[in-house]
Amino acid sequence: MPDQWTQNDDSRLRTWLASRAPTDLSPGFVDRIARIPETSPSSERALQPTRFRMLIVLTGRSWRLLAVAAVALATVGTMLVGGSAALRPALPAVVNVDGSWATASEPALEIDRSPGDRRPLYWRASSYDTFTLRGWTTSAPSTSGRQANQALLADTLDAIPKTSAREVDTFVVTPASDVFHVAFGPIDPVSIDRSVTLNLAGDNGFLQSISVSGRDPYKITAAIPVDGDVPGGVTQNRLRAAGTDYPPAILARYLGVPSGAMGPAARALLAHVLDRAKTKTNNHATPYDVATEIVNELRDVVYTYNTNILGLCDNSSSIVECFAQFKEGYCEHYASTMAILLRANNIPTRLVEGFLPGTLDPATGRESIRTDGAHAWVEVYFPSYGWQMFDPTGGGRAQAVALPMDSFVPLPSATPRASLVVPSIGPNDRPRG
């Protein structure tokens, strides 16, 4: 005969879960389990924690103990292996792009910023330099310590170009959970008010993420690119005039396209985009024009934003080839495709993950970020300006603001333009739609 469940059992389970889970469970987690009938000759329940379905046929106390443990393991395991994309920043070294993207909406961050500031800021967590066909990782990972308020990017290859106009601002970030092991902030971080470890790509290399832990608030200062027609400011024409005189370290790390990344569909898509870019610019397309054309292409209605494409890419050589062929996926498919298309055209690009702009009260400066705002985008390198973000994701997800046009800026004659090499394609390689 099954044992009866007691309040003491509930307390013991809460203690057990808290001692073993690497992150806080949602407040109602055990309470939801507690509502399951305590005893039943044949209790059958289907549990669906994010992406796992378990059918357990047990009775009484044993059933509930195993149910709680199973849900806890599946929930925490999903966070750890990257199944829940909203919590993927907990593992900053690797991104595995699979067939689904978490859509649960739970509190993630509370951010205090200057009252009256209405800028829709993207909150970046991690960047990645190496495409693995099914995701992204960081090559030659290394670490470097920083004391509180010490310059974060000093002596790294990601130091902000001195010719780039920046607006320095400070933000207080309060995590809603200790699952996030990295700091969040706009591009580019300058300092943080606690001792941290920088995760880098290469010795004294490029910033991948900033390791932090716990739920205590931290104050992060960032140097945000100035959008406007001022010296060093970012505008459409100024980025067009940036040229392609890239630093050697940028070229060495951010142009890699592994074998198998692009099949017939991806090559056809690149040819299509380059042809349109050249047509619109009278054969004077720059890296900025190519990047903009890819954004316009991927946001077209022929592409479908879908957070569940399980099985769709099983037979594709890469997630980029899959997306180019089927034109369906979520932000990591859009961003990965843009990054690889740009790299294939000799334009340095990296993938970035973090959060979309949240719900902002401009009067108080309080911004609330929820887990369903987890997102991926790309950053493209422009000489004299540094990394600039582009968001190609369709389905109304992207919130990036278009850059101002400004006055005409002549293209530099001494700097070669990007090589707009149209890939060789066959008669059946033209993009669908």
Secondary structure by P-SEA (a helix, b strand, c coil): cbbbbcaaaaaaaaaaaaaccccccccaaaaaaaaccccccbbbbbbbcccbbbbbbbccaaaaaaaaaaaaaaaaaaaaacccccccccccccccccccccccccccbbbbcccccccbbbbbcccccccccccccccbbbbbbbcccccccccccccccccbbbbbbbbbbbbcccccccccccccccccccbbbbbcccccccccbbbbbcccbbbbbbbccccccccccccaaaaaaccccccaaaaacccccccccccaaaaaaaaaaaaaaaaaacccccaaaaaaaaaaaaacccccccccccccccccccaaaaaaacccccaaaaaaaaaaaaaaaccccbbbbbbccccccccccbbbbcccccccbbbbbbccccbbbbbcccccccccccccccccccccccccccccccccccccccccc
